[in-house]
Amino acid sequence: MSAPKIIHVHESQQYLRKLLKDSSVFIAPRIKMLIEIKKKDGEGISKRVLAELIGVNHNSIQTWRKLYLSGGITLLMSHKKTGYKPTIITKEEHDAIESKLKDPQNGIRGYTELMTWIETEFQKSINYNTLYKYCVREFSSSIKVARKSHVKKDVDAVEAFKKTSVKSVVRPSPVKKKHLKK
């Protein structure tokens, strides 16, 4: 087994603890690594022991040590995560999509049809997966669900049928005959 890598941390433990207190969840394990390295300043500590102490993978420890050695604490504290992308669907488009999805007479059979409707209505091209995930997230919609009734159903014909149809007759339960023994 190879000897542990000896790294000299230039920052004080008090400064590192202050940084740890003010850091995000994403950066905190990196600072914990520096604190543990600072505790073992002269003798060094292996990446696997550090990984067990902090609760991360040893490859992360190796990457973070390289970052600290090449750029110091500033490079170690920086990261490229930007967060979620802003939505490309405006409030007006959101309302129109919601009314289109909730209208039982609209005749939309899937997200491809909804996508072409948006292109013609708003002159805007949206990726299929973007539209699908947006509709599921915002409206709890699901793909190709059977409707309760047909889209082209004639409401007047249904009412006329209900008025003229005979209600089912409830038959009385048959009386149980007692068999008498002779």
C-alpha positions in Angstrom: 0.0 0.0 0.0 1.3 3.5 -0.9 1.9 6.2 1.6 -0.8 8.8 2.2 -0.5 12.0 0.3 0.7 14.9 2.4 -1.1 18.1 1.7 -0.4 21.4 3.6 -3.6 23.4 4.2 -2.7 27.1 4.4 -6.0 28.2 6.0 -6.6 28.1 9.7 -9.1 25.7 11.3 -11.2 28.6 12.6 -11.4 30.1 9.1 -12.4 26.7 7.6 -15.1 26.2 10.3 -16.5 29.6 9.5 -16.6 28.7 5.8 -18.2 25.4 6.6 -21.0 27.2 8.6 -21.6 29.6 5.7 -21.3 27.1 2.8 -24.0 25.3 0.9 -24.7 21.6 1.1 -22.8 21.0 -2.1 -19.6 22.7 -0.9 -19.6 21.5 2.8 -18.0 18.1 2.3 -15.1 19.8 0.5 -14.4 22.0 3.5 -14.8 19.0 5.8 -12.1 17.4 3.8 -9.8 20.3 4.4 -10.5 20.3 8.1 -9.6 16.6 8.4 -6.4 17.2 6.4 -5.5 20.1 8.6 -5.9 17.9 11.7 -3.3 15.5 10.3 -1.1 18.2 9.0 2.3 16.7 9.3 1.6 13.0 8.8 -0.9 13.0 5.9 -4.1 11.0 5.5 -5.2 8.7 2.7 -8.1 9.4 0.4 -10.0 6.3 1.5 -9.8 7.3 5.2 -10.9 10.8 4.3 -13.8 9.3 2.3 -15.0 7.2 5.2 -14.7 10.2 7.6 -16.7 12.5 5.4 -19.1 10.0 3.9 -18.3 10.4 0.2 -16.6 8.4 -2.5 -12.8 8.3 -2.6 -12.8 9.5 -6.2 -14.5 12.7 -5.0 -11.7 13.2 -2.4 -9.1 12.7 -5.1 -10.7 15.3 -7.4 -11.1 17.8 -4.6 -7.5 17.4 -3.5 -6.3 18.0 -7.0 -8.5 21.1 -7.2 -7.1 22.4 -3.9 -3.5 21.8 -5.0 -4.0 23.5 -8.4 -6.1 26.5 -7.4 -6.4 26.7 -3.6 -9.5 27.3 -1.6 -11.1 29.6 -4.3 -11.0 26.8 -7.0 -12.2 24.2 -4.4 -15.2 26.4 -3.4 -16.3 27.1 -7.0 -18.6 24.8 -8.9 -20.4 24.9 -12.2 -23.9 23.9 -11.1 -26.3 26.7 -12.2 -29.6 25.3 -11.0 -32.8 24.8 -13.0 -33.3 26.3 -16.4 -36.0 28.9 -16.7 -39.2 27.8 -18.3 -39.7 28.6 -22.0 -43.5 28.6 -21.6 -45.0 32.0 -20.7 -48.0 32.5 -18.4 -50.3 33.2 -21.4 -49.2 29.9 -23.1 -49.5 28.1 -19.8 -53.1 29.2 -19.4 -54.0 28.3 -23.0 -52.4 24.8 -22.6 -54.3 24.3 -19.4 -57.7 25.2 -20.9 -56.9 23.1 -24.0 -56.1 20.0 -21.9 -59.1 20.5 -19.6 -61.6 21.1 -22.3 -63.5 17.8 -23.0 -64.5 18.9 -26.5 -60.9 19.7 -27.7 -60.1 16.3 -29.4 -56.4 16.3 -28.5 -55.2 12.7 -28.6 -51.6 13.1 -27.5 -48.7 15.4 -26.9 -47.6 15.4 -30.6 -51.0 16.9 -31.4 -50.7 19.4 -28.6 -47.2 20.3 -29.8 -48.5 21.1 -33.3 -51.3 23.1 -31.8 -48.8 25.2 -29.9 -46.8 25.7 -33.1 -49.8 27.0 -35.0 -51.3 29.0 -32.1 -48.1 30.7 -30.7 -45.6 30.2 -33.6 -43.2 28.6 -31.2 -41.4 25.3 -31.5 -41.1 23.2 -28.3 -39.3 19.9 -27.9 -41.6 16.9 -27.3 -39.9 15.9 -24.1 -40.0 19.4 -22.8 -43.7 19.7 -23.4 -44.5 16.2 -22.1 -42.6 16.8 -18.8 -44.1 20.3 -18.4 -47.6 19.0 -18.8 -47.1 16.2 -16.4 -45.4 18.5 -13.8 -47.9 21.4 -14.1 -51.2 19.7 -15.0 -50.7 16.1 -13.8 -51.6 14.9 -17.3 -50.9 11.5 -18.7 -50.4 10.3 -22.2 -53.3 8.9 -24.2 -55.9 8.2 -21.5 -59.3 7.1 -22.6 -61.9 9.8 -22.3 -65.1 9.3 -20.3 -67.2 10.1 -23.4 -66.7 10.5 -27.1 -65.5 14.0 -28.2 -68.1 14.3 -31.0 -71.0 13.0 -28.8 -74.3 14.8 -29.4 -75.5 16.2 -26.1 -79.1 16.7 -27.3 -79.3 13.0 -28.5 -78.0 11.8 -25.1 -80.7 13.8 -23.3 -83.4 12.5 -25.6 -82.3 9.0 -25.0 -82.3 9.4 -21.3 -85.9 10.8 -21.4 -87.3 8.0 -23.6 -85.4 5.0 -22.2 -87.2 2.7 -19.8 -85.6 2.5 -16.4 -84.6 -0.9 -15.3 -87.3 -2.6 -13.3 -86.3 -3.9 -10.0 -87.8 -7.3 -9.6 -88.8 -8.4 -6.1 -86.7 -11.2 -4.7 -88.4 -14.6 -5.0 -90.1 -15.9 -1.9 -88.4 -18.9 -0.5 -90.7 -21.8 -0.4 -90.6 -23.9 2.6 -90.5 -27.6 1.8 -92.5 -29.4 4.3 -91.6 -32.9 5.1 -94.5 -35.3 5.2 
